[in-house]
Every structure is written in structure tokens, then in C-alpha cells.
Amino acid sequence: MKEPAAQTQGETGEPGLWPEVERRKAPREGSSADADVSARREVVLITGISGSGKSVALHALEDAGFFCVDNLPPEMLREFIRLEHERYTHRVAVAVDVRNAVALPQLVPLILQLQAEGVHMRSLFLDASTDALVRRFSETRRPHPLSAQSGAADGSRVLVDAIELERGLLAALREVATVVDTSQLRPAQLSVWVRDLVGARSGALTLVFESFAFKFGVPLDADFVFDVRMLPNPHYIRELRPMNGRDPPVAEYLAAQPDVGEMLSMIEAFLRRWLGAFEDNQRSYLTVAIGCTGGQHRSVYLSEALARRFADRGVALVRHRELDARE
């Protein structure tokens, strides 16, 4: 990747991100140190709904070696990144939330501009169902940051209205980010998912295959949802019931079912037909959710099988919402 000229003027009239010191020290394109320079330019932006787990995600990245800052005002993001890269900080993670609501409209154009200047910026948006958020706020007894602006009279209505107000304020950020639904996730599970997403190679479309149970709701972060409840169910075979779709006996049983093979082939054909369009649209992640009744057998098996089939395209991650929650 070529180095932007130091202190150059972009279309917006603002100076380029990289100072002269980095331009002098940067290796020539194609040299063995290019990967190191790219790593120094990695920035993860964490946003999302209050109570969705942003602090957990930030701590997970801190444990993974990122320099982390919470609640940074959006108008300071550019100068903060410049400062840390002058210091040759390898990886930076920044959390921005609705407490800086006045400056939020500046954030989406700034993200796009920084990416155009060569910053490897990944945006993660943490979300959760309203029911899950209400439960978390009730358990912690902490006020929502927008409670005073909701205009409702009773306590429960104040919280729900504040959550909906926040969703509206953050809607534009959600559109340009990778969404992670934390409704069903324990903190340890969320930490693993965040590290997996951030650890995936940048510059190529990352496919995420996620199994889930319809009885616990459809994941909010799904780009595509496939219902496989019509397929033969190992739950009704006594020996297979306590197992899951990763266990060889269950996998062998499902692999022998013609309908399962046809479903796999049809989902694969659909995704291969449209993945190029998503890549052309500058998408970094695509989440494909596979759902069955209990999230244990069929959806798990198909998610694993699809990840293997798409390994040739680069990064294919697998998440099992219900199984991971038990482990």
C-alpha cells in the first residue's frame, strides 16, 4: 500500500493523516516491512447501544495488545490517531458512544475519509435487543445516558424510550460498521467473538457463519438468514440427541441426508453468486445466520460445512450462538 504524502491537502482541505516522520521511516512498497507498517495503522472503532458490551469489547482488545481509549470525543479522533502513529503504536482501539451525541454526525464522514487516506479502520457496532438491554440496566441499576432526554414519566418507559432514542442517533454508524448482536452472549463469549473479528485479515471480505436457535430469536447482526428447520432432525434419534453438529456421528447422519446436501449446495450457490457484489461495495464482513429449532444439530453442522466450503475465498469464521453460550 502506497504512503499518502505527509501533510497533503485532501478534498476536504484537511491535512493528511501521516506526519513527515512516518513518511521518512516508512519502507518502500513491496518491502518485507510493509506488513509492519500496515499493522501500525490498524484502528478499531467500537460503537453501539449503551449496555451492549462496549466495555467488555474494549477490555478484550486491550488484552490482545491494543492501546485502548474509552469515550473519545469524535472531533479528537483524527489527532489522536496521528499522535499514536507518530509514537509507532501498533494497534489502537477507540470506543465512542452516545455521550458525545452532539459530535456524532461528524463521525461517519470522518471514518470514510480516514479509510480513504489509508488508515486500516475497522468499525464494530455492538447491539442487543431492547428486552436484553432493559434487563441489563435493571440488574446494574445504572441510568441510561439519555434517560433525561426521553420525556417519559414512569421509570420503565424512560428506559425504553431512551434506548429507542439512542438507536436513532446511532443508526448511521450502524450502517457503516460490522454489527455484533450481544443479546444472548456472556462477556467471555463476546470477548472471543470480538478478538476473532478483529484478528481476521483486513482487505478481504470476511464471512461469518453463525448457527442459532429460532426459539431464542434471530441474530440482529445477520445479513442473511437461512431456516433449516425442515431438514431431518437428529434430536429425534436417541443416540444423537445429546450430541451436536460438530460430533462425527451427527455429521455423518446429516451428510447422508439428500435434503441436507441439497440445502448446502443451494446456500453455497447463492452466496457465491453475490459475494463479488458485496466485495465491490467495500463490505468487510458478511454474517450468514443458519437457524434450526434448538441451535444444536442442523444449524451447527451446516455452518461448519459452509465455512469449509468457503475456506478457498479467504477468511471464514464460525460462531455457534447457543453452543458457545453453554461452553
KETOR-358807 format. One record per residue: residue in three letters; x negated, y, z negated of N, C-alpha, C in turn. Coordinates in steps of 0.1 Angstrom, whole numbers, plus 5000, padded with zeros to 4 digits. Example, Ala and Ser with C-alpha at 12.3 -4.5 7.8 and 13.67 -1.06 7.14 Angstrom:
ALA486849434922487749554922486849674922
SER487249784929486349894929487150004921
This chain:
MET499249885000500050005000499150125000
LYS499450225009498550345010498850434999
GLU497850514995497850604984498550734989
PRO499550784983500050924986498951024983
ALA498851124991497851234988498151304976
ALA497151334968497351394955497851534956
GLN498951564948499551694947500051744961
THR500551654969501151684981502651734979
GLN503151804988504551854986505451764994
GLY506451714987507451624994508651704999
GLU509651635003510851705009511451794999
THR511351764986511951844976511151964971
GLY509951964976509052074973508252054960
GLU508451934953507751904941506451834944
PRO505451844936504151784938504251634938
GLY503351564945503351414945502951364931
LEU503251244929503051184915501651164911
TRP500751124921499451074917498451194916
PRO497751214905496851314904495551284912
GLU494651384913493451364921492551264915
VAL492551244902491651144895491951004900
GLU493250974902493650844906493350824921
ARG493450934929493150924943491750884945
ARG490850944937489350924939489050784935
LYS489750734924489350604919489950484926
ALA491050514934491850404940490950334950
PRO491050204951490350124962490950144975
ARG490250104986490750114999491850015000
GLU492850045009493949945012493349815017
GLY493849705012493449575016492249525007
SER491749604998490649554990491249464979
SER490349394972490749294962491349364950
ALA491149494948491649564936493049624939
ASP493649604951494949664954495949614944
ALA495949494940496949434931496849504918
ASP495649544913495449614900496049744901
VAL495849814912496449954914497949944913
SER498549844920499949834920500449804906
ALA499749724899500149694885500149814877
ARG499249904879499150034871500350114874
ARG500950094885502050184890503450114887
GLU503550014879504749944876505550024865
VAL506750064867507550124858508950054857
VAL509350024845510649964843511550064836
LEU512650094842513650184836514850104831
ILE515050114818516150044812517250144808
THR518450124814519650204811520750104808
GLY521950154804523050074802523950124791
ILE525050044789526050084779525550074765
SER525850164756525450164742526050034736
GLY525149964729525449834723525249714732
SER524749734744524549624753523149554751
GLY522249604743521049544740519749604746
LYS519849734748518649804754517449804744
SER517649814731516549804722515949664722
VAL516749564724516249424725515349414737
ALA515849464749515149454761513849534760
LEU513849644754512649724753511549654744
HIS512049594733511149524725510549404732
ALA511349334741510849224748509749264758
LEU509849384764508849434773507649474766
GLU507849534754506649574746505849454742
ASP506549344738505849214735505149164748
ALA505649194760505049144772503849234777
GLY503549344769502449424773502749554779
PHE504049594779504349724784504249834774
PHE503849954778503950074770505350124770
CYS506050124759507450154759507850284752
VAL508850354758509350474752510850464752
ASP511450494741512950494740513550634740
ASN514650644747515450774748514650884753
LEU513950864764513150974770514151064778
PRO514051194776514951284784514551264799
PRO515551254808515351224822514451334828
GLU514551454824513751564831512251544827
MET511951464818510551434814509951314820
LEU510751234828510351114833509151124843
ARG509151214852508151234862506751264855
GLU506751364846505551404839505051294830
PHE505951214824505551104815504750994824
ILE505350964835504750864844503350914848
ARG503251044852502051094857500951084846
LEU501351124834500451124822499950984820
GLU500850884819500350744816499550684827
HIS499750724840498950674851497550744851
GLU497550864847496150924845495350854835
ARG496050794825495350714814495150574819
TYR495650534831495550404836496250304827
THR497450344822498350254815498850154826
HIS498750024823499049924833500549914836
ARG501349904826502849894828503549974818
VAL504650044823505350134815506850094815
ALA507550104804508950084803509550194796
VAL510650254801511350364796512850334795
ALA513350364783514850354781515450494781
VAL516450504789517250634790518750594788
ASP519450674779520850644777521650764777
VAL522950744773523950854774523750964764
ARG522750944755522551054745521951174753
ASN521451154765520951264773521951284785
ALA523251284782524251294792524151404802
VAL523751524796523651644805522651624816
ALA521551554814520551544824520651414832
LEU521651334829521851204837522051224852
PRO522751324857522951344871521551354879
GLN520551404872519251414878518551284880
LEU518951184873518151054872518150974885
VAL519350954891519350874904518550934915
PRO518651064918517751124928516351114925
LEU516051124912514651114908514050974910
ILE514850874906514450734908514150704923
LEU515050754932514850724946513650804951
GLN513350924946512250994950510950934946
LEU510850884933509650824928509350694936
GLN510450614939510250494947509650534961
ALA510150644967509650684980508250724979
GLU507750774968506350814966505450704963
GLY505950584962505150464960505150414946
VAL505950464937506050404923506850274924
HIS506250164918506950044917507950044906
MET509150104908510050124897511250024898
ARG511449954887512549854886513549914876
SER514749924880515849974871516749854867
LEU516849834853517649734848518849804840
PHE520049764843521249824837521849714828
LEU521949734815522549634806523949674804
ASP524849574806526249594805526849484796
ALA528049504792528849404784530249434785
SER531149334782532549354782532949444771
THR534049514772534449604762534749534749
ASP535349414749535549334737534249304730
ALA533249264738531949234731531349364725
LEU531449474732530949604726531649644714
VAL532949634714533749664702533349584690
ARG533149454693532749364682531449394676
ARG530449434685529149464680529149594672
PHE529849694677529949824669530649794656
SER531649714655532349684643531349614633
GLU530549514638529649444630528549534624
THR528049624632526949714627527449834620
ARG528749864623529349984617528650114620
ARG528050114632527350234637528350304647
PRO528350444646529250514655528750514670
HIS529650514679529250524693528750674696
PRO527750684704527150824706528150924712
LEU529250874718530250964724531550964717
SER531550914705532850904697533451044695
ALA532651144693533151274690533851334703
GLN533451284715534051334727535151254733
SER535551144726536651064732537951124731
GLY538251204721539551274720540651184714
ALA540351064710541450974705541551004690
ALA542650954684542950984670542550874661
ASP542950744664542550634655541150584658
GLY540550514648539150464650538950374661
SER539850264663539650174673539750234687
ARG540750324688540950394701539750484704
VAL539250544694538050634696536950554702
LEU536650434697535550354702535850304717
VAL537050254719537350204733537250324743
ASP537750434739537750554748536350604750
ALA535450594740534050634741533350544751
ILE533650414750532950314759533350344773
GLU534650364776535150394789534550524795
LEU534450624786533750754790532350724794
GLU531650644786530250614789530150544802
ARG531050454805530950374818531050474829
GLY531950574828532050674839530750754841
LEU530150794830528950874831527750794837
LEU527750664835526650584839526850514852
ALA528050534858528450454870527450464881
ALA526950584884525950604895524650524892
LEU524150524879522950454876523150304878
ARG524350254874524650114876524550064890
GLU524850154900524850124914523450104919
VAL522450164913521150154919520250064910
ALA520849984901520049904892520449754893
THR519549674888519849534886520649524873
VAL521849464874522749464862522649334855
VAL522549334842522449214833523649224824
ASP524449124825525649114816525249044803
THR525249114792524849064779525949014770
SER527249014776528348984767528248854759
GLN527648754766527548614759526148584754
LEU525248684755523848654753523448684738
ARG522648594733521948614720520748704723
PRO520248774713519048864715517848784721
ALA517548664716516448584721516648544736
GLN517848514739518248484753518048604762
LEU518548724758518348844766516848874768
SER516048854758514648884759514048794770
VAL514348674770513848584781514248624795
TRP515548654796516048694809515348824814
VAL515248924805514549044809513149024814
ARG512348944806511048914810510948834823
ASP511948744826511948674838512148774850
LEU513148864848513448954859512249054862
VAL511649104851510549194853509349124858
GLY509149004855507948924859508048874873
ALA509248884879509348844893508548934902
ARG508048884913507248964922508049074928
SER507549194928508149314934507949314949
GLY508849384956508649394970509449294978
ALA509949194972510749094979512149074972
LEU513149034979514449004972514348894963
THR514748914951514748804941516148754939
LEU516248624941517548554940517748504926
VAL518848524920519148474906520348384907
PHE520248264904521348164904521748144890
GLU523048184887523448174873524648084871
SER524547984863525747894860526547954849
PHE527847934849528647984838529947904837
ALA530647924826531947864824533047974826
PHE534047934834535148034837535948054824
LYS535947964815536747984803536148094794
PHE534948134796534248244789534148364797
GLY534648374809534648494817533648494828
VAL533848564838532948574849531848674846
PRO530548644849529448744845529648874852
LEU529448984845529649114850528549154860
ASP527349084860526249114868526249034881
ALA527348964884527348874896527648954909
ASP526748934919527048984932527948894940
PHE527848764939528648664945529148564934
VAL530348524935530848424925531448304933
PHE530948184930531548064937532147974926
ASP533347934929534147854920533947704924
VAL533447624916533147484920534047384911
ARG535047444905535947354896536647244904
MET536747254917537447154924536647024927
LEU535347034924534446924926534546814915
PRO534146694918534246584908533546624895
ASN534146594884533646644871533046534863
PRO531746534860531146434852531646434837
HIS532346534833532946544820533846424817
TYR534446374828535446264826534746124826
ILE533446124827532745994827532045994813
ARG532445894805532045894791530545904789
GLU529745834797528345834795527645964799
LEU528346044808527746164813528246284805
ARG529246274798529846384791528946464782
PRO528046404774527146474765525946534772
MET525746494785524646544792524946674800
ASN523946734807524246854815523646834829
GLY523846924838523546914852522046904855
ARG521146924845519746904847519346764844
ASP520146684837519846554834519946464846
PRO518946374848518946294860520246214863
PRO520846144853522046074856523146154861
VAL523346274856524346374861524046414875
ALA522746454877522246494890522446394900
GLU522146264897522346154907523846134910
TYR524646144900526146124902526646234911
LEU526246364909526846464917526246464931
ALA524946434932524246424945524946314954
ALA525546214948526246114956527646144960
GLN528146264956529546304959529446384972
PRO530146344983530146414996530646564994
ASP531646584986532146724985531046814978
VAL530346764969529246844963528246884973
GLY527746784982526846814992527346915002
GLU528646905005529247005015529247145009
MET529647144996529747274989528347344989
LEU527347264986525947314985525547374999
SER525847295010525447335023526147465027
MET527447475024528247595028527747715020
ILE527447705007526947825000525547865005
GLU524747765008523447795014523547865027
ALA524447815036524547875049525048025048
PHE526048045039526548175037525448275032
LEU524648235022523648315017522548345027
ARG522148245034521048265044521548355056
ARG522848355059523348445069523248585065
TRP523348625052523548755048522348815039
LEU521348725036520248775028519448885035
GLY519248865048518548965055519149105055
ALA520449105055521149235054520949305040
PHE520849215029520649275016519149325015
GLU518249255021516849295021516749425029
ASP517449435040517349565048517949685041
ASN518849655031519449755023518649785011
GLN517449735010516549764999516949714986
ARG517649604986518049534974516849464968
SER516749464955515649394948516049264943
TYR517349254938517849134932519249104937
LEU519548974938520848934942521248824932
THR522348844925522748744915523948664921
VAL523748534922524748434927525248354915
ALA526548374911527048304899527848184904
ILE527548064898528247944901529047904889
GLY530347894890531147864878531947734879
CYS532047664867532847554866533647564853
THR534247464848535147484836534347504824
GLY533347424821532547434809531147484810
GLY530747514822529347564824528247464820
GLN528547334821527647234816527147134827
HIS527947094836527646994846527447044860
ARG528647074866528647104881527947234884
SER528247344876527647474879526147464877
VAL525747394867524347384863523547314875
TYR524147204879523547124890523447204902
LEU524447274907524447344919523447464918
SER523447534907522447644905521047594907
GLU520747484900519347424901519047384916
ALA520047324922519847274936519647394946
LEU520447494944520347614953518947684951
ALA518547694938517247754936516147684943
ARG516147544943515147464950515247494965
ARG516447504970516647524985516147664989
PHE516147754981515747894984514347924980
ALA513647824974512247854970511447904981
ASP511747864994510947905005511048055008
ARG512048125003512248265005511448354995
GLY510848294986510048374976510548334962
VAL511048434955511448414941512848374939
ALA513148264933514448224930514548184915
LEU515248264907515348234893516648164890
VAL516648084879517848014875518148054860
ARG519448084858519948114844521148024842
HIS521247974830522447894826523047964814
ARG524048044816524548124805525048044793
GLU525747934796526347854784525247764778
LEU524447704787523347614781522347694774
ASP521947814779520947894773521447944759
ALA522747964758523248014745523147914734
ARG523147784738523047674728521647644724
GLU520747684733519347634730518547744722
